[in-house]
Amino acid sequence: MPKLEDAYDPKSAEHIKAGTYPSEEAMVREMEGVVDVLSKHGVHVFRPHTLENYNQIFARDISFVIENKIIIANILPDREREVDATEHVWSHVEKSFRVILPDDCHVEGGDVMPWGDYIFVGTYRGDDYADYITARTNMEAVEALEQLFPHKIVKSFNLRKSNTNAKENALHLDCCFQPLGKGKAIIHKESFLEEEEYEWLVNFFGKENCFNISTDEMARMYSNIFSISPDVVISEKNFTRLNDWLRSEGFTVEEVAYGEIAKQGGLLRCSTMPLVRE
């Protein structure tokens, strides 16, 4: 079990304090279950090189793909070795399509969502940004994405942050919102500091297409499922209310056990990183 002072999100800290932090064996078992589902659907899965005594589950944080570019994230200094462990994957991308943003641009892939003509980006605009270890994407990164993709509309959302309370912290945009195929979306209102930004999303997708989740459901990572295709998703098996709604909307739901990994403040979208986007 890691030390409390080594935790960089409130969910992990909560479970370290309670003595319920997941074992490596349990997390490996859950990840293998996801690999099995992806393989069943014809997805070629790359894995990072293994680093001893290092958390490498959340691949979405350390890089992300938009169109034909892979952006290597400027991540928390404590996690820089995670990027190195995936070099065998992104080194195959032509050098001109590899992007490393300037040092003042902080960004993690969980905050970035390409969606049609848009790129949705979670951020924190407060002057006290530096005080929050949970603030992972800044406005400098939003502006850099606008310059990289001038033909896209980059729409940022100011998210609620807390270093100590998982129920008051949206670590990334995908921890409180996610668009799905069929024009649907999962969303948690209270995670948005600007109500008009929440309303913009609801209007964009249509109220009837939005599945609103409670604060408890947000903290359990209900919005952090993974879309294999527009009509097939992987979801945690205990997300009964969500999974029933998804099926009623015509989705095929592949249920997996992922409750142990959720104790670290991330779920299925956080631990996958698509390399090819259509």
Backbone hydrogen bonds, N-H to C=O, Kabsch-Sander energy under -0.5 kcal/mol:
donor,donor_aa,acceptor,acceptor_aa,energy
6,D,3,K,-1.5
7,A,4,L,-1.7
13,A,9,D,-1.8
14,E,10,P,-2.3
15,H,11,K,-1.7
16,I,12,S,-2.2
17,K,13,A,-2.5
18,A,14,E,-1.6
19,G,15,H,-0.7
19,G,16,I,-0.7
20,T,15,H,-2.0
21,Y,15,H,-1.1
27,M,23,S,-2.1
28,V,24,E,-2.7
29,R,25,E,-2.0
30,E,26,A,-2.0
31,M,27,M,-2.5
32,E,28,V,-2.4
33,G,29,R,-1.5
34,V,30,E,-1.3
35,V,31,M,-2.3
36,D,32,E,-2.2
37,V,33,G,-1.5
38,L,34,V,-2.7
39,S,35,V,-2.8
40,K,36,D,-2.1
41,H,37,V,-1.3
42,G,39,S,-2.0
43,V,38,L,-2.5
45,V,43,V,-0.6
46,F,44,H,-0.5
49,H,85,A,-2.7
54,Y,51,L,-0.9
56,Q,54,Y,-0.7
59,A,57,I,-1.8
60,R,270,C,-2.6
61,D,58,F,-1.2
62,I,58,F,-0.5
63,S,59,A,-0.7
64,F,71,I,-1.8
66,I,69,K,-2.1
69,K,66,I,-2.2
70,I,97,F,-2.4
71,I,64,F,-3.2
71,I,69,K,-0.5
72,I,70,I,-0.6
72,I,99,V,-2.9
73,A,62,I,-1.8
73,A,71,I,-0.6
75,I,73,A,-1.1
79,R,76,L,-2.6
80,E,77,P,-1.4
82,E,79,R,-1.6
83,V,79,R,-0.6
83,V,80,E,-0.8
84,D,80,E,-1.2
85,A,81,R,-1.6
86,T,83,V,-1.6
87,E,84,D,-1.5
89,V,86,T,-2.0
90,W,86,T,-1.8
91,S,87,E,-2.4
92,H,89,V,-1.4
93,V,90,W,-1.2
97,F,94,E,-2.5
98,R,95,K,-1.6
99,V,70,I,-2.9
99,V,97,F,-0.5
101,L,72,I,-0.7
101,L,99,V,-0.5
105,C,102,P,-2.2
106,H,104,D,-0.8
107,V,74,N,-1.1
107,V,105,C,-0.5
109,G,60,R,-0.7
109,G,61,D,-0.9
111,D,108,E,-2.1
112,V,109,G,-1.6
113,M,120,F,-2.8
115,W,118,Y,-3.0
118,Y,115,W,-2.3
119,I,153,I,-2.4
120,F,113,M,-2.9
121,V,155,K,-2.5
122,G,111,D,-2.4
123,T,157,F,-2.6
124,Y,137,T,-0.9
129,Y,126,G,-1.4
131,D,128,D,-2.1
132,Y,129,Y,-2.0
133,I,131,D,-0.7
135,A,132,Y,-1.3
136,R,134,T,-0.8
138,N,106,H,-2.0
141,A,138,N,-0.6
142,V,138,N,-1.4
143,E,139,M,-2.5
144,A,140,E,-1.9
145,L,141,A,-2.3
146,E,142,V,-1.8
147,Q,143,E,-1.7
148,L,144,A,-2.2
149,F,145,L,-2.2
152,K,149,F,-2.0
153,I,117,D,-2.7
154,V,152,K,-0.7
155,K,119,I,-2.2
155,K,153,I,-0.7
156,S,154,V,-0.6
157,F,121,V,-2.3
159,L,123,T,-2.7
159,L,157,F,-0.6
160,R,191,S,-2.7
166,A,164,T,-0.5
168,E,165,N,-1.6
169,N,166,A,-1.0
170,A,160,R,-2.9
171,L,169,N,-0.9
174,D,110,G,-1.9
175,C,172,H,-1.6
176,C,173,L,-1.9
177,F,173,L,-1.4
178,Q,186,I,-2.3
180,L,184,K,-3.2
183,G,180,L,-0.7
184,K,181,G,-1.3
185,A,209,N,-2.0
186,I,178,Q,-2.5
187,I,211,F,-2.3
188,H,176,C,-1.9
191,S,188,H,-1.1
192,F,189,K,-1.9
193,L,158,N,-2.6
193,L,191,S,-0.6
194,E,158,N,-0.6
195,E,193,L,-0.7
197,E,194,E,-1.3
198,Y,194,E,-1.4
199,E,195,E,-2.6
200,W,196,E,-2.0
201,L,197,E,-1.6
202,V,198,Y,-2.1
203,N,199,E,-2.7
204,F,200,W,-2.4
205,F,201,L,-2.5
206,G,202,V,-2.3
209,N,206,G,-2.0
210,C,207,K,-1.4
211,F,185,A,-3.1
212,N,210,C,-0.8
213,I,187,I,-2.6
218,M,214,S,-2.6
219,A,215,T,-2.4
220,R,216,D,-1.3
221,M,218,M,-1.7
222,Y,217,E,-2.4
224,N,221,M,-1.9
226,F,234,I,-2.2
228,I,226,F,-0.7
228,I,232,V,-2.1
229,S,232,V,-1.7
232,V,229,S,-0.9
233,V,252,T,-2.6
234,I,226,F,-3.2
235,S,254,E,-2.4
237,K,256,V,-2.7
239,F,236,E,-1.8
240,T,238,N,-1.9
243,N,239,F,-3.2
244,D,240,T,-2.5
245,W,241,R,-1.7
246,L,242,L,-2.9
247,R,243,N,-2.2
248,S,244,D,-2.1
249,E,245,W,-1.4
250,G,247,R,-1.7
251,F,246,L,-2.5
252,T,231,D,-2.9
253,V,251,F,-0.6
254,E,233,V,-3.1
254,E,252,T,-0.6
255,E,253,V,-0.8
256,V,235,S,-2.3
258,Y,256,V,-0.6
262,A,258,Y,-1.7
263,K,259,G,-0.5
263,K,260,E,-1.1
264,Q,261,I,-2.1
265,G,262,A,-2.0
266,G,261,I,-0.6
268,L,224,N,-1.2
269,R,224,N,-1.7
271,S,267,L,-1.3
272,T,269,R,-1.4
